[in-house]
């Protein structure tokens, strides 16, 4: 771990820095039960997940806007 690296904010999209609306992070932070996160019904390609910074992989959710933009770009 790089001691000079900024701390990861799991409530922010690692691609754009916007609010990722992650219900799991809201529940973790508040302790209040949340409805299932929007992302559980989505498909995230291996290519998109591989594009995340290494320190964010499996630690921060991609936002709906970035997912939509990636999928629109990937669709011929």
SEMAR-523956 format. One record per residue: residue in three letters; x, z, y of N, C-alpha, C, O in turn; chain. Coordinates in nm, 4 decimals, padded with zeros to 6 digits, always signed. Layout:
<nodes>
@aa = ala, nxx = X, nzz = Z, nyy = Y, caxx = X, cazz = Z, cayy = Y, cxx = X, czz = Z, cyy = Y, oxx = X, ozz = Z, oyy = Y, ch = A
...
</nodes>
This chain:
<nodes>
@aa = unk, nxx = +00.0837, nzz = +00.0000, nyy = -00.1185, caxx = +00.0000, cazz = +00.0000, cayy = +00.0000, cxx = +00.0878, czz = +00.0000, cyy = +00.1243, oxx = +00.1858, ozz = +00.0741, oyy = +00.1325, ch = A
@aa = unk, nxx = +00.0523, nzz = -00.0823, nyy = +00.2193, caxx = +00.1277, cazz = -00.0940, cayy = +00.3423, cxx = +00.0809, czz = +00.0133, cyy = +00.4407, oxx = -00.0340, ozz = +00.0087, oyy = +00.4845, ch = A
@aa = unk, nxx = +00.1661, nzz = +00.1100, nyy = +00.4769, caxx = +00.1248, cazz = +00.2170, cayy = +00.5677, cxx = +00.0945, czz = +00.1675, cyy = +00.7088, oxx = +00.0296, ozz = +00.2384, oyy = +00.7857, ch = A
@aa = unk, nxx = +00.1398, nzz = +00.0476, nyy = +00.7443, caxx = +00.1156, cazz = -00.0082, cayy = +00.8770, cxx = -00.0098, czz = -00.0943, cyy = +00.8823, oxx = -00.0503, ozz = -00.1378, oyy = +00.9901, ch = A
@aa = unk, nxx = -00.0720, nzz = -00.1194, nyy = +00.7668, caxx = -00.1913, cazz = -00.2033, cayy = +00.7622, cxx = -00.3104, czz = -00.1264, cyy = +00.8183, oxx = -00.3221, ozz = -00.0059, oyy = +00.7959, ch = A
@aa = unk, nxx = -00.3993, nzz = -00.1951, nyy = +00.8913, caxx = -00.5176, cazz = -00.1267, cayy = +00.9425, cxx = -00.6080, czz = -00.0853, cyy = +00.8263, oxx = -00.6116, ozz = -00.1509, oyy = +00.7222, ch = A
@aa = unk, nxx = -00.6808, nzz = +00.0249, nyy = +00.8462, caxx = -00.7723, cazz = +00.0699, cayy = +00.7430, cxx = -00.8860, czz = -00.0306, cyy = +00.7279, oxx = -00.9348, ozz = -00.0857, oyy = +00.8266, ch = A
@aa = unk, nxx = -00.9272, nzz = -00.0536, nyy = +00.6053, caxx = -01.0356, cazz = -00.1462, cayy = +00.5760, cxx = -01.1684, czz = -00.0799, cyy = +00.6081, oxx = -01.1917, ozz = +00.0340, oyy = +00.5677, ch = A
@aa = unk, nxx = -01.2546, nzz = -00.1481, nyy = +00.6789, caxx = -01.3897, cazz = -00.1000, cayy = +00.7074, cxx = -01.4835, czz = -00.1758, cyy = +00.6148, oxx = -01.5115, ozz = -00.2935, oyy = +00.6374, ch = A
@aa = unk, nxx = -01.5321, nzz = -00.1092, nyy = +00.5108, caxx = -01.6147, cazz = -00.1744, cayy = +00.4093, cxx = -01.7513, czz = -00.2160, cyy = +00.4615, oxx = -01.8243, ozz = -00.2860, oyy = +00.3913, ch = A
@aa = unk, nxx = -01.7884, nzz = -00.1748, nyy = +00.5837, caxx = -01.9160, cazz = -00.2168, cayy = +00.6409, cxx = -01.9026, czz = -00.3474, cyy = +00.7180, oxx = -02.0014, ozz = -00.3989, oyy = +00.7702, ch = A
@aa = unk, nxx = -01.7811, nzz = -00.4014, nyy = +00.7255, caxx = -01.7554, cazz = -00.5254, cayy = +00.7985, cxx = -01.7144, czz = -00.6354, cyy = +00.7011, oxx = -01.6447, ozz = -00.6104, oyy = +00.6027, ch = A
@aa = unk, nxx = -01.7581, nzz = -00.7554, nyy = +00.7298, caxx = -01.7220, cazz = -00.8712, cayy = +00.6482, cxx = -01.5714, czz = -00.8965, cyy = +00.6629, oxx = -01.5207, ozz = -00.9032, oyy = +00.7749, ch = A
@aa = unk, nxx = -01.5003, nzz = -00.9104, nyy = +00.5513, caxx = -01.3563, cazz = -00.9330, cayy = +00.5603, cxx = -01.3193, czz = -01.0732, cyy = +00.6103, oxx = -01.2025, ozz = -01.0999, oyy = +00.6386, ch = A
@aa = unk, nxx = -01.4178, nzz = -01.1625, nyy = +00.6212, caxx = -01.3894, cazz = -01.2972, cayy = +00.6701, cxx = -01.4120, czz = -01.3104, cyy = +00.8206, oxx = -01.3290, ozz = -01.3686, oyy = +00.8904, ch = A
@aa = unk, nxx = -01.5239, nzz = -01.2568, nyy = +00.8716, caxx = -01.5546, cazz = -01.2733, cayy = +01.0139, cxx = -01.5508, czz = -01.1428, cyy = +01.0929, oxx = -01.5486, ozz = -01.1451, oyy = +01.2160, ch = A
@aa = unk, nxx = -01.5501, nzz = -01.0289, nyy = +01.0232, caxx = -01.5496, cazz = -00.8996, cayy = +01.0904, cxx = -01.6869, czz = -00.8505, cyy = +01.1315, oxx = -01.7000, ozz = -00.7416, oyy = +01.1874, ch = A
@aa = unk, nxx = -01.7909, nzz = -00.9313, nyy = +01.1038, caxx = -01.9273, cazz = -00.8913, cayy = +01.1385, cxx = -01.9842, czz = -00.7902, cyy = +01.0403, oxx = -01.9269, ozz = -00.7652, oyy = +00.9343, ch = A
@aa = unk, nxx = -02.0978, nzz = -00.7327, nyy = +01.0774, caxx = -02.1677, cazz = -00.6363, cayy = +00.9925, cxx = -02.2125, czz = -00.7075, cyy = +00.8649, oxx = -02.2813, ozz = -00.8093, oyy = +00.8714, ch = A
@aa = unk, nxx = -02.1737, nzz = -00.6543, nyy = +00.7496, caxx = -02.2104, cazz = -00.7205, cayy = +00.6247, cxx = -02.3426, czz = -00.6712, cyy = +00.5671, oxx = -02.3874, ozz = -00.7207, oyy = +00.4637, ch = A
@aa = unk, nxx = -02.4059, nzz = -00.5732, nyy = +00.6338, caxx = -02.5360, cazz = -00.5210, cayy = +00.5916, cxx = -02.5347, czz = -00.4737, cyy = +00.4473, oxx = -02.6315, ozz = -00.4938, oyy = +00.3739, ch = A
@aa = unk, nxx = -02.4267, nzz = -00.4118, nyy = +00.4070, caxx = -02.4121, cazz = -00.3670, cayy = +00.2687, cxx = -02.4880, czz = -00.2359, cyy = +00.2473, oxx = -02.4479, ozz = -00.1312, oyy = +00.2981, ch = A
@aa = unk, nxx = -02.5971, nzz = -00.2425, nyy = +00.1722, caxx = -02.6781, cazz = -00.1236, cayy = +00.1447, cxx = -02.5994, czz = -00.0198, cyy = +00.0660, oxx = -02.6222, ozz = +00.1001, oyy = +00.0820, ch = A
@aa = unk, nxx = -02.5082, nzz = -00.0639, nyy = -00.0179, caxx = -02.4288, cazz = +00.0302, cayy = -00.0965, cxx = -02.3378, czz = +00.1136, cyy = -00.0062, oxx = -02.3182, ozz = +00.2326, oyy = -00.0311, ch = A
@aa = unk, nxx = -02.2823, nzz = +00.0522, nyy = +00.0981, caxx = -02.1976, cazz = +00.1257, cayy = +00.1924, cxx = -02.2808, czz = +00.2191, cyy = +00.2784, oxx = -02.2367, ozz = +00.3296, oyy = +00.3098, ch = A
@aa = unk, nxx = -02.4011, nzz = +00.1764, nyy = +00.3172, caxx = -02.4896, cazz = +00.2630, cayy = +00.3944, cxx = -02.5236, czz = +00.3871, cyy = +00.3115, oxx = -02.5203, ozz = +00.4994, oyy = +00.3620, ch = A
@aa = unk, nxx = -02.5563, nzz = +00.3657, nyy = +00.1838, caxx = -02.5881, cazz = +00.4786, cayy = +00.0962, cxx = -02.4682, czz = +00.5710, cyy = +00.0789, oxx = -02.4825, ozz = +00.6933, oyy = +00.0812, ch = A
@aa = unk, nxx = -02.3516, nzz = +00.5132, nyy = +00.0618, caxx = -02.2296, cazz = +00.5933, cayy = +00.0450, cxx = -02.2023, czz = +00.6768, cyy = +00.1714, oxx = -02.1632, ozz = +00.7931, oyy = +00.1623, ch = A
@aa = unk, nxx = -02.2233, nzz = +00.6166, nyy = +00.2881, caxx = -02.1944, cazz = +00.6856, cayy = +00.4139, cxx = -02.2987, czz = +00.7909, cyy = +00.4499, oxx = -02.2651, ozz = +00.8960, oyy = +00.5044, ch = A
@aa = unk, nxx = -02.4259, nzz = +00.7624, nyy = +00.4190, caxx = -02.5331, cazz = +00.8524, cayy = +00.4612, cxx = -02.5835, czz = +00.9445, cyy = +00.3509, oxx = -02.6422, ozz = +01.0492, oyy = +00.3782, ch = A
@aa = unk, nxx = -02.5599, nzz = +00.9045, nyy = +00.2257, caxx = -02.6141, cazz = +00.9810, cayy = +00.1140, cxx = -02.7613, czz = +00.9552, cyy = +00.0903, oxx = -02.8221, ozz = +01.0166, oyy = +00.0026, ch = A
@aa = unk, nxx = -02.8197, nzz = +00.8639, nyy = +00.1688, caxx = -02.9609, cazz = +00.8318, cayy = +00.1543, cxx = -02.9781, czz = +00.7079, cyy = +00.0679, oxx = -02.9131, ozz = +00.6057, oyy = +00.0897, ch = A
@aa = unk, nxx = -03.0669, nzz = +00.7188, nyy = -00.0308, caxx = -03.0946, cazz = +00.6092, cayy = -00.1228, cxx = -03.1398, czz = +00.4862, cyy = -00.0452, oxx = -03.2215, ozz = +00.4965, oyy = +00.0463, ch = A
@aa = unk, nxx = -03.0871, nzz = +00.3709, nyy = -00.0815, caxx = -03.1200, cazz = +00.2436, cayy = -00.0172, cxx = -03.1839, czz = +00.1496, cyy = -00.1191, oxx = -03.1670, ozz = +00.1663, oyy = -00.2399, ch = A
@aa = unk, nxx = -03.2566, nzz = +00.0517, nyy = -00.0692, caxx = -03.3073, cazz = -00.0539, cayy = -00.1567, cxx = -03.1867, czz = -00.1345, cyy = -00.2045, oxx = -03.0814, ozz = -00.1294, oyy = -00.1409, ch = A
@aa = unk, nxx = -03.1992, nzz = -00.2086, nyy = -00.3148, caxx = -03.0847, cazz = -00.2886, cayy = -00.3601, cxx = -03.0324, czz = -00.3803, cyy = -00.2490, oxx = -03.1099, ozz = -00.4378, oyy = -00.1725, ch = A
@aa = unk, nxx = -02.9031, nzz = -00.3922, nyy = -00.2420, caxx = -02.8379, cazz = -00.4746, cayy = -00.1401, cxx = -02.8789, czz = -00.6214, cyy = -00.1557, oxx = -02.9034, ozz = -00.6688, oyy = -00.2667, ch = A
@aa = unk, nxx = -02.8858, nzz = -00.6917, nyy = -00.0437, caxx = -02.9212, cazz = -00.8336, cayy = -00.0443, cxx = -02.8281, czz = -00.9145, cyy = -00.1336, oxx = -02.8676, ozz = -01.0162, oyy = -00.1906, ch = A
@aa = unk, nxx = -02.7047, nzz = -00.8682, nyy = -00.1451, caxx = -02.6027, cazz = -00.9465, cayy = -00.2153, cxx = -02.6214, czz = -00.9497, cyy = -00.3672, oxx = -02.5687, ozz = -01.0388, oyy = -00.4339, ch = A
@aa = unk, nxx = -02.6961, nzz = -00.8530, nyy = -00.4225, caxx = -02.7092, cazz = -00.8485, cayy = -00.5682, cxx = -02.7866, czz = -00.9680, cyy = -00.6230, oxx = -02.7773, ozz = -00.9988, oyy = -00.7418, ch = A
@aa = unk, nxx = -02.8627, nzz = -01.0352, nyy = -00.5373, caxx = -02.9375, cazz = -01.1523, cayy = -00.5824, cxx = -02.8674, czz = -01.2835, cyy = -00.5468, oxx = -02.9244, ozz = -01.3914, oyy = -00.5631, ch = A
@aa = unk, nxx = -02.7438, nzz = -01.2734, nyy = -00.4983, caxx = -02.6683, cazz = -01.3913, cayy = -00.4561, cxx = -02.5566, czz = -01.4237, cyy = -00.5554, oxx = -02.5176, ozz = -01.3406, oyy = -00.6375, ch = A
@aa = unk, nxx = -02.5071, nzz = -01.5452, nyy = -00.5456, caxx = -02.3934, cazz = -01.5874, cayy = -00.6262, cxx = -02.2761, czz = -01.6137, cyy = -00.5323, oxx = -02.2878, ozz = -01.6879, oyy = -00.4348, ch = A
@aa = unk, nxx = -02.1642, nzz = -01.5518, nyy = -00.5637, caxx = -02.0411, cazz = -01.5682, cayy = -00.4853, cxx = -01.9409, czz = -01.6409, cyy = -00.5743, oxx = -01.9008, ozz = -01.5887, oyy = -00.6783, ch = A
@aa = unk, nxx = -01.9008, nzz = -01.7599, nyy = -00.5344, caxx = -01.8099, cazz = -01.8395, cayy = -00.6171, cxx = -01.6719, czz = -01.7748, cyy = -00.6255, oxx = -01.6310, ozz = -01.6994, oyy = -00.5372, ch = A
@aa = unk, nxx = -01.6027, nzz = -01.8058, nyy = -00.7319, caxx = -01.4657, cazz = -01.7566, cayy = -00.7495, cxx = -01.3768, czz = -01.8062, cyy = -00.6358, oxx = -01.2865, ozz = -01.7351, oyy = -00.5918, ch = A
@aa = unk, nxx = -01.4021, nzz = -01.9270, nyy = -00.5887, caxx = -01.3230, cazz = -01.9839, cayy = -00.4788, cxx = -01.3421, czz = -01.9027, cyy = -00.3504, oxx = -01.2455, ozz = -01.8754, oyy = -00.2792, ch = A
@aa = unk, nxx = -01.4666, nzz = -01.8644, nyy = -00.3210, caxx = -01.4925, cazz = -01.7844, cayy = -00.2015, cxx = -01.4277, czz = -01.6466, cyy = -00.2149, oxx = -01.3624, ozz = -01.5997, oyy = -00.1217, ch = A
@aa = unk, nxx = -01.4451, nzz = -01.5829, nyy = -00.3281, caxx = -01.3870, cazz = -01.4502, cayy = -00.3484, cxx = -01.2343, czz = -01.4532, cyy = -00.3407, oxx = -01.1725, ozz = -01.3590, oyy = -00.2911, ch = A
@aa = unk, nxx = -01.1745, nzz = -01.5604, nyy = -00.3894, caxx = -01.0286, cazz = -01.5738, cayy = -00.3843, cxx = -00.9782, czz = -01.5943, cyy = -00.2416, oxx = -00.8606, ozz = -01.5717, oyy = -00.2131, ch = A
@aa = unk, nxx = -01.0675, nzz = -01.6371, nyy = -00.1517, caxx = -01.0255, cazz = -01.6601, cayy = -00.0132, cxx = -01.0179, czz = -01.5310, cyy = +00.0687, oxx = -00.9696, ozz = -01.5322, oyy = +00.1819, ch = A
@aa = unk, nxx = -01.0648, nzz = -01.4206, nyy = +00.0124, caxx = -01.0582, cazz = -01.2922, cayy = +00.0827, cxx = -00.9147, czz = -01.2431, cyy = +00.0917, oxx = -00.8338, ozz = -01.2702, oyy = +00.0030, ch = A
@aa = unk, nxx = -00.8829, nzz = -01.1710, nyy = +00.1984, caxx = -00.7511, cazz = -01.1067, cayy = +00.2037, cxx = -00.7360, czz = -01.0157, cyy = +00.0814, oxx = -00.8329, ozz = -00.9523, oyy = +00.0395, ch = A
@aa = unk, nxx = -00.6189, nzz = -01.0089, nyy = +00.0254, caxx = -00.5948, cazz = -00.9318, cayy = -00.0967, cxx = -00.6404, czz = -00.7874, cyy = -00.0822, oxx = -00.6987, ozz = -00.7321, oyy = -00.1754, ch = A
@aa = unk, nxx = -00.6152, nzz = -00.7253, nyy = +00.0324, caxx = -00.6526, cazz = -00.5847, cayy = +00.0492, cxx = -00.8037, czz = -00.5628, cyy = +00.0592, oxx = -00.8495, ozz = -00.4487, oyy = +00.0527, ch = A
@aa = unk, nxx = -00.8823, nzz = -00.6705, nyy = +00.0749, caxx = -01.0276, cazz = -00.6577, cayy = +00.0838, cxx = -01.0984, czz = -00.6944, cyy = -00.0465, oxx = -01.2170, ozz = -00.6661, oyy = -00.0630, ch = A
@aa = unk, nxx = -01.0263, nzz = -00.7567, nyy = -00.1379, caxx = -01.0906, cazz = -00.7997, cayy = -00.2631, cxx = -01.1426, czz = -00.6790, cyy = -00.3398, oxx = -01.0707, ozz = -00.5817, oyy = -00.3622, ch = A
@aa = unk, nxx = -01.2694, nzz = -00.6877, nyy = -00.3794, caxx = -01.3399, cazz = -00.5812, cayy = -00.4510, cxx = -01.3571, czz = -00.4545, cyy = -00.3682, oxx = -01.3833, ozz = -00.3477, oyy = -00.4235, ch = A
@aa = unk, nxx = -01.3427, nzz = -00.4652, nyy = -00.2354, caxx = -01.3550, cazz = -00.3466, cayy = -00.1507, cxx = -01.4486, czz = -00.3651, cyy = -00.0329, oxx = -01.4947, ozz = -00.2664, oyy = +00.0244, ch = A
@aa = unk, nxx = -01.4781, nzz = -00.4887, nyy = +00.0050, caxx = -01.5673, cazz = -00.5141, cayy = +00.1184, cxx = -01.6526, czz = -00.6371, cyy = +00.0896, oxx = -01.6056, ozz = -00.7349, oyy = +00.0315, ch = A
@aa = unk, nxx = -01.7778, nzz = -00.6304, nyy = +00.1310, caxx = -01.8733, cazz = -00.7389, cayy = +00.1047, cxx = -01.8635, czz = -00.8498, cyy = +00.2080, oxx = -01.8388, ozz = -00.8250, oyy = +00.3260, ch = A
@aa = unk, nxx = -01.8827, nzz = -00.9688, nyy = +00.1630, caxx = -01.8929, cazz = -01.0854, cayy = +00.2495, cxx = -02.0330, czz = -01.0837, cyy = +00.3099, oxx = -02.1290, ozz = -01.0525, oyy = +00.2396, ch = A
@aa = unk, nxx = -02.0471, nzz = -01.1162, nyy = +00.4378, caxx = -02.1786, cazz = -01.1157, cayy = +00.5019, cxx = -02.2585, czz = -01.2404, cyy = +00.4636, oxx = -02.2037, ozz = -01.3388, oyy = +00.4138, ch = A
@aa = unk, nxx = -02.3884, nzz = -01.2334, nyy = +00.4881, caxx = -02.4782, cazz = -01.3444, cayy = +00.4552, cxx = -02.4417, czz = -01.4705, cyy = +00.5323, oxx = -02.4537, ozz = -01.5809, oyy = +00.4790, ch = A
@aa = unk, nxx = -02.3973, nzz = -01.4560, nyy = +00.6569, caxx = -02.3603, cazz = -01.5735, cayy = +00.7371, cxx = -02.2404, czz = -01.6462, cyy = +00.6779, oxx = -02.2400, ozz = -01.7690, oyy = +00.6694, ch = A
@aa = unk, nxx = -02.1388, nzz = -01.5709, nyy = +00.6370, caxx = -02.0196, cazz = -01.6342, cayy = +00.5781, cxx = -02.0526, czz = -01.6955, cyy = +00.4417, oxx = -02.0031, ozz = -01.8030, oyy = +00.4081, ch = A
@aa = unk, nxx = -02.1355, nzz = -01.6274, nyy = +00.3642, caxx = -02.1771, cazz = -01.6839, cayy = +00.2360, cxx = -02.2520, czz = -01.8142, cyy = +00.2577, oxx = -02.2247, ozz = -01.9136, oyy = +00.1904, ch = A
@aa = unk, nxx = -02.3458, nzz = -01.8144, nyy = +00.3508, caxx = -02.4223, cazz = -01.9354, cayy = +00.3804, cxx = -02.3353, czz = -02.0482, cyy = +00.4307, oxx = -02.3535, ozz = -02.1630, oyy = +00.3901, ch = A
@aa = unk, nxx = -02.2412, nzz = -02.0181, nyy = +00.5181, caxx = -02.1508, cazz = -02.1205, cayy = +00.5720, cxx = -02.0632, czz = -02.1789, cyy = +00.4620, oxx = -02.0419, ozz = -02.3000, oyy = +00.4565, ch = A
@aa = unk, nxx = -02.0123, nzz = -02.0924, nyy = +00.3744, caxx = -01.9294, cazz = -02.1402, cayy = +00.2646, cxx = -02.0111, czz = -02.2298, cyy = +00.1721, oxx = -01.9654, ozz = -02.3374, oyy = +00.1337, ch = A
@aa = unk, nxx = -02.1309, nzz = -02.1863, nyy = +00.1364, caxx = -02.2151, cazz = -02.2646, cayy = +00.0451, cxx = -02.2559, czz = -02.3972, cyy = +00.1062, oxx = -02.2628, ozz = -02.4978, oyy = +00.0356, ch = A
@aa = unk, nxx = -02.2834, nzz = -02.3997, nyy = +00.2371, caxx = -02.3189, cazz = -02.5249, cayy = +00.3048, cxx = -02.2008, czz = -02.6211, cyy = +00.3065, oxx = -02.2182, ozz = -02.7422, oyy = +00.2930, ch = A
@aa = unk, nxx = -02.0822, nzz = -02.5673, nyy = +00.3230, caxx = -01.9604, cazz = -02.6479, cayy = +00.3267, cxx = -01.9283, czz = -02.7011, cyy = +00.1859, oxx = -01.8786, ozz = -02.8128, oyy = +00.1716, ch = A
@aa = unk, nxx = -01.9564, nzz = -02.6220, nyy = +00.0840, caxx = -01.9243, cazz = -02.6601, cayy = -00.0526, cxx = -02.0254, czz = -02.7577, cyy = -00.1117, oxx = -01.9959, ozz = -02.8256, oyy = -00.2100, ch = A
@aa = unk, nxx = -02.1456, nzz = -02.7652, nyy = -00.0519, caxx = -02.2496, cazz = -02.8537, cayy = -00.1029, cxx = -02.2298, czz = -02.9934, cyy = -00.0462, oxx = -02.2237, ozz = -03.0114, oyy = +00.0754, ch = A
@aa = unk, nxx = -02.2196, nzz = -03.0940, nyy = -00.1360, caxx = -02.1983, cazz = -03.2318, cayy = -00.0866, cxx = -02.3194, czz = -03.2880, cyy = -00.0159, oxx = -02.3165, ozz = -03.4019, oyy = +00.0306, ch = A
</nodes>
